[in-house]
Amino acid sequence: MKKERKPFNVKLFYRRTCLIVYDIISVVLASYLAIVMRYEFRVDEIPEHFMSPIEHVMPLNIVVTLGIFYLFRLYSSLWAFAGETELQNIVVSCALSTLVNGVCLQFFRTSSRAVPKSYYFFYLFLLITCIFCSRFSYRFFRGLKHKQQNKKNRIAVMVIGAGEAANLIIKEIVNSNFSTMVIKCIIDDDKGKWGRFIQGIKVVGGRDKIVECADIYDVDEIIVAMPSASRAEIKNILEICKDTNCKLRSLPGMYQLVNGEVNVSKLRDVEVEDLLGRDPISVDLDSILGYVQGKAVLVTGGGGSIGSELCRQIAIHRPKRLIIVDIYENTVYDVQQELKAKYPELDLVVLIASVRNTNRMNYIFSKYRPDIVYHAAAHKHVPLMEDSPTEAIKNNVFGTFKTAQAAAMSGVQRFVMISTDKAVNPTNIMGASKRICEMIIQTFDKHYETEFVAVRFGNVLGSNGSVIPLFRKQIAAGGPVTVTHPDIIRYFMTIPEAVSLVLQAGAYAKGGEIFVLDMGEPVKILDLAHNLIKLSGYRVGDDIKIKFTGLRPGEKLYEELLMDEEGMKDTANRMIHIGKPIELDEHEFFTQLKELKDECQVENSDIRPLIKRIVPTYHSQGDEVLKETV
């Protein structure tokens, strides 16, 4: 088979020919000028026995120098992006040319006197200067061209941070043909950098100058290039930036800098998570690895926001097999394709099934025999469940009952149910259904060898049904941003944080516990809306309005403080606590469950009184307790 010939590149041939001709002229010019400079430009005083060997060596010097330049890639480098390596190649190749030239002159000298030593220093200096000018002039004029083009760009940018990350970002923006940004100024708290320049851009001062300079330079966007800064420091910077009405973008993290991945494409919009002002929650990965590695793990609701992240983090810890169960094929298909691409060696089983189907769940458990189960399948949307209470009970309560029973009968070692802080003194069907699930789990733990536990946490940023995606859509549509009540507060953590703690809580499990995750300080939803509008580059009220819609059915004004549950015990992780199990009459409980099941099957819409008998702390909308809370 004939090897396909590359097409002849006329433009490249022309450029290289021009460089070769230029280099020949440079060698000739450097050779003559060096001896002329030695005699202080008095050409008449140059002795013939010095000039003659220089002229005789010239052809050989040219050929050898061109060969050296070729070996050091001076004809194949992309000089538009020349840097330190290319400069080093120029210096070394010119030094070798000088050395060869000196050796040849020793052989061709016509008298006992050698060419003056100063000649070689002049020759080296002149040759480096000529070659440097030819190679780096293209980059220089290209930079001038881009600066002229950037003056026409409409996006004025301020960069916060004057370190290596900022240098790389500024360099790419300045040199890019496609950038629509022009860097106006740089901010850094290091006083030693004030008044100095990076890529021609001035460091104008510290963070106290952010608002002033944003106004002076008419800045449209602010890039936070501080990948190694703590979350608390980033939060302080962003709090200042909010007053500028500029859109904010940032580098994701320090590892991009370490991996050499710092560029404009890595910039992301500043998220509300950045304003939580705390570092990511850390977990003991070894303890997770110890009980997941080599085990068959089943995740129900594996296509959801929590379930899919569970699958991702479990896959990292090398399970023997990962079984994903979900009723909705579209999202679980996306998770399947993602895990297949990232972990080709993973034994992955993806099944479509409803946790409400007894026979299907029994079949799955008897066939795949999982060692560990994470039960994340549930209806979680509070207002929708208020309108369809029997569906919430069927799916959450009896779906959990059937899944837990199938797990116990197949000899599962550990069953971890995902619960919610809304199960504490619930005011809605969803929270009450989850409290019943916790009661089922604790009761099962007493009668089966399987270790049944529940993990309870609050709102998760970015999860399905979370307020953040809704706010973003509303801002993109031009507003208004809807907030139910000006005083409503919630506890928040990110999806990866919540799932990491769920996995570690599962490692602590001994059976019967309700693990409670510490969500940190509560966040006012109105503040969240204000921040997201400002971080998107809009003004609250002028560009995007906020509209109060009133509390939705079953919604609390204040979520219960997770740390207030009676009998709370600490674990090795300060973010994970164990709630004391509540004693209950099992016979009465299962009798009530049977009655609840019957009521749901006949689609009795008024099941709230029965739920209140099962969960005495449940108070539906209209009860005096809820009125007092509001």
Secondary structure by P-SEA (a helix, b strand, c coil): cccccccccaaaaaaaaaaaaaaaaaaaaaaaaaaaaaaccccccccaaaaaaaaaaaaaaaaaaaaaaaaacccccccccccaaaaaaaaaaaaaaaaaaaaaaaaacccccccccaaaaaaaaaaaaaaaaaaaaaaaaaaaaaaaaaaaccbbbbbccccaaaaaaaaaaaacccccccccbbbbccccccccccccccccccccaaaaaaaaacccbbbbccccccaaaaaaaaaaaccccbbbbbbccaaaaaaccccccccccccccccccccccccaaaaaaacccccbbbbcccccaaaaaaaaaaaaacccbbbbbbccaaaaaaaaaaaaaaccccbbbbbbbbcccaaaaaaaaaaccccbbbcccccccaaaaaacaaaaaaccaaaaaaaaaaaaaacccbbbbbbcccccccccaaaaaaaaaaaaaaaaaaccccbbbbbbbcccccccccaaaaaaaaaaacccccccccccccccccaaaaaaaaaaaaaacccccbbbbbccccccaaaaaaaaaaaacccccccbbbbbcccccccccccccccccccccccccccbbbbccccccaaaaaaaaaaaaaaaaaccccaaaaaaaacccccccccaaaaaac
